Amino acid sequence: MAELVASQLSCMKRDKVLFESLSLSLSPGQLVHLRGPNGAGKTSLLRILAGLSQPDTGTVTWNNRAIDNEFQRRLVYLGHKAGLSAGLSAIENLTFWCAQHHIRVSETTLFEVLEVLSLVGLEEIPVRLLSAGQQRRVALARLWLKSSDIWILDEPFTALDTDGVALIQARCETFVRQGGAVIVTSHQPLSMKDMPVSVIELEGQL
Ligand SMILES: Nc1ncnc2c1ncn2[C@@H]1O[C@H](COP(=O)(O)OP(=O)(O)OP(=O)(O)O)[C@@H](O)[C@H]1O
């Protein structure tokens, strides 16, 4: 079973312990809401889980192996910034991202996804001219484009309106019901329908 397992993680930033002896597992069909106040270490933890940075101590494995290229192929990691090239259009950003991830995507599929995200008509202009919520929607289109097993999502609801939040929550629910695993940070409660949400709380230290 392709389970992500973190054991005895600790992370220090500027001589401050963000967390220590932290263990967690994320299994197919599981949704985890990672919570905690500003500065508690949520982004730091997600970056470690995604293999983008190393813990001070502890290990992360996927499928009983150290994080490897296969894990990266099965992962969608969306950081708290939209991660878009401001001068490129939505279509160009997504096409480039798909190429980077070796995803073959047709123009038809791209337009279908843009339609789901209410971005049709905005696809050709540089994303710097889009509103913050529209830019976030472009970034989140990746959740429709990559076949994956695990999503690590850092504040995906930032700048989204109510409909946008509902759309992304529904997308997460569908993915989890199909056997995907999601760990997500959000300062707002998740309102999944009939789906258990595991909560991990980082307390933070003043
Ligand atoms: N590269 C770094 N160098 C030094 N300090 C860092 C670094 N990255 C993070 N920190 C510090 O670690 C702490 C935790 O940051 P992190 O971004 O993980 O918090 P967070 O829980 O995601 O916060 P927020 O809810 O505000 O997004 C902060 O005090 C931050 O200043």
The ligand as an SDF file (V2000), in Angstrom:
LIG
                    3D

 31 33  0  0  0  0  0  0  0  0999 V2000
   14.1750   29.0680    5.5650 N   0  0  0  0  0  0  0  0  0  0  0  0
   13.8770   29.5790    6.7580 C   0  0  0  0  0  0  0  0  0  0  0  0
   14.8190   30.2250    7.4820 N   0  0  0  0  0  0  0  0  0  0  0  0
   14.5450   30.7040    8.6930 C   0  0  0  0  0  0  0  0  0  0  0  0
   13.3530   30.6110    9.2890 N   0  0  0  0  0  0  0  0  0  0  0  0
   12.3790   29.9990    8.6150 C   0  0  0  0  0  0  0  0  0  0  0  0
   12.5870   29.4450    7.3230 C   0  0  0  0  0  0  0  0  0  0  0  0
   11.4400   28.8730    6.9150 N   0  0  0  0  0  0  0  0  0  0  0  0
   10.5530   29.0650    7.8930 C   0  0  0  0  0  0  0  0  0  0  0  0
   11.1140   29.7320    8.9160 N   0  0  0  0  0  0  0  0  0  0  0  0
   10.4590   30.1010   10.1730 C   0  0  0  0  0  0  0  0  0  0  0  0
    9.8410   28.9340   10.6810 O   0  0  0  0  0  0  0  0  0  0  0  0
    8.5930   29.2600   11.2800 C   0  0  0  0  0  0  0  0  0  0  0  0
    7.5270   28.3860   10.6890 C   0  0  0  0  0  0  0  0  0  0  0  0
    7.2830   28.7840    9.3400 O   0  0  0  0  0  0  0  0  0  0  0  0
    6.1960   28.0350    8.4640 P   0  0  0  0  0  0  0  0  0  0  0  0
    6.1140   28.7560    7.1670 O   0  0  0  0  0  0  0  0  0  0  0  0
    6.5050   26.5860    8.4400 O   0  0  0  0  0  0  0  0  0  0  0  0
    4.8660   28.2710    9.3310 O   0  0  0  0  0  0  0  0  0  0  0  0
    3.3290   28.0280    9.0020 P   0  0  0  0  0  0  0  0  0  0  0  0
    2.7540   27.2110   10.1230 O   0  0  0  0  0  0  0  0  0  0  0  0
    3.1920   27.4760    7.6420 O   0  0  0  0  0  0  0  0  0  0  0  0
    2.7500   29.4970    9.0850 O   0  0  0  0  0  0  0  0  0  0  0  0
    1.5340   30.2470    8.3400 P   0  0  0  0  0  0  0  0  0  0  0  0
    0.2600   29.7630    8.9750 O   0  0  0  0  0  0  0  0  0  0  0  0
    1.7880   31.6890    8.6730 O   0  0  0  0  0  0  0  0  0  0  0  0
    1.6340   29.9630    6.8730 O   0  0  0  0  0  0  0  0  0  0  0  0
    8.4010   30.7580   11.0830 C   0  0  0  0  0  0  0  0  0  0  0  0
    8.7420   31.4230   12.2820 O   0  0  0  0  0  0  0  0  0  0  0  0
    9.3580   31.1090    9.9600 C   0  0  0  0  0  0  0  0  0  0  0  0
    9.8690   32.4240   10.1050 O   0  0  0  0  0  0  0  0  0  0  0  0
  1  2  1  0
  2  3  1  0
  2  7  2  0
  3  4  2  0
  4  5  1  0
  5  6  2  0
  6  7  1  0
  6 10  1  0
  7  8  1  0
  8  9  2  0
  9 10  1  0
 10 11  1  0
 11 12  1  0
 11 30  1  0
 12 13  1  0
 13 14  1  0
 13 28  1  0
 14 15  1  0
 15 16  1  0
 16 17  2  0
 16 18  1  0
 16 19  1  0
 19 20  1  0
 20 21  2  0
 20 22  1  0
 20 23  1  0
 23 24  1  0
 24 25  2  0
 24 26  1  0
 24 27  1  0
 28 29  1  0
 28 30  1  0
 30 31  1  0
M  END
$$$$
